[in-house]
Amino acid sequence: MLRAAFGLAAPAFLATGCSPLVLLNWASPEPAYDRLEFAYGTHARQRLDVYRPKDLKGPAPVVVFFYGGGWEGGERANYRFAALALVERGFVVALPDYRVHPEIGFPVFLEDSARAVAWVHREIAAHGGDPARLFLMGHSAGAYNAVMLSIDASYLAAAGVPATAISGAVGLAGPYDFLPLTSKTLQAIFAAPDMAKTQPITFARPDAPPMLLATGDEDGTVYPRNTRNLGRRLRELGAPVETIEYSGLGHAGIVIALSPLFRGTAPVLEDVTRFLDEKIMKGKS
């Protein structure tokens, strides 16, 4: 049953609406935490929540987590379970909303995401976070946002954030090499003059921040070849990258596995935490 729920059937699980994610938020045990809400712009969707451990003793490493939703929807409140998984491991987490289609298209959701990262880089020290240990992470479309900002430094630069500010990036089931576009919706979202510039793989570079790219081998929504292709390209260039492919895991299952209720399906949180801790320790050496 678990394999069916979180393998090929996972996209249908999320397609039922926000209620499954709300259920994860409601049913999951929670660490002691504070949640603070801030605006990083003037639009209603240019807001973010900061989650931090209640017993924070000093500046903690920071993760900006971008949720998915096909660049068409999503709400940060539905991903509290993902933020708290990282809070439980000692991180301060920023969880932004960003504008989506049909109101906007490429590259506005990246520009919003960059503005959110700029706010975190500038303000997070006042809320217990260490801007010198700043990581980007996301699932699905959110993984695209996180990886694209990390690999194409122009978006963060335009928002006033140096490329060196990003200590690493984690992408869960992200689309990084998805041309040609066969979906009319995606064609509308990515109506760019140069389609190659919409693809993270185009911007692969030897000095990219360290990356962990993970996928499930039963992902029928964002095919595992996205992770394989970008991982291979970064390795060819000599960039630091780790790829993981979870057996029997589907598109939604990889993020749902962050919830205490379903961590037994795959060691996603353990792998993410190990990667982040390794980069933190390397930064200290």
C-alpha positions, 0 to 999 in steps of 0.5 A: 500500500505504501509503495502504491501511495508514494510511487506511481500514484503519488501525483494523484495523491497531490492532485486531490488538492491541498488536504493531503498536505494539510493532513501531514501538517496536522498529523506530524509530531512537531519540534518546538519552534517559532514561526514569523511572517514577513513581506519581501515585496509588495505583492500578496504572494511576495511573503515568506515564513521563517521557522526557527527552533525555539531553543536556538542557542546561536546563529544557525544554518539557513535553508530557503525551501521552495515548494512545487506546484507546476508554477501554477499554484501552491501555498507556503502554509501547506509545507510546514511539515517540510520546514519543521523537518529541517527545524528539527535538525537545527536549521532556520528555514524560510518558506516563501510564496512566489507569483505563479501562472497565469498571472505571470510566467518565466522568469518572474517566478525566478525573480520573486524567488531571488527577491526572497533569497535576498531578503533572507540574506539581508535579514535572517541574522536578526532572526537567528540565522547565519547568512554565511551558511545559506542553502537553497532547496525545493521540490518539483517546480520549487527544485527548479527555482532553487537550482536555477538560482544557484546555477545561473547567478544572474537572478541573485545578482540582480537582487543584490546577492553574490553567487558566493552567498549560496553554500549549496542547493538541494533539488528534489524531483526537479525539472532541469532539462525538459525540452521540448515542451509538449504541454500547452500550459508549460508552453504558455509559462515558458514563452521565452525567445530563447528556450535554452535559457529556461533550462538549468542544464544550460547554465551548468558550470564548474564553479556551481555551488555544491548540489544534491539532486534526488529523484524517485525511479517511479516519478512519472511527472518529472522524469528522473532523466532530469536529475541524471542529465544535470548531474552528469553534466555537472560532473563532466565539468568538475562541479561538486554534485551528488545524485540519488535515485530512490527505488519505488518512490514517485514524484510526491513521495520524495517530499512527503518522505520528509514528514515523520509519518512517512520517513520510513519510505525513503531516507530523504531527510537523512540524506539531505541533512547529511549533505547540508552538514557536510557542506557546513563542516567543509565551510569551516575547514 
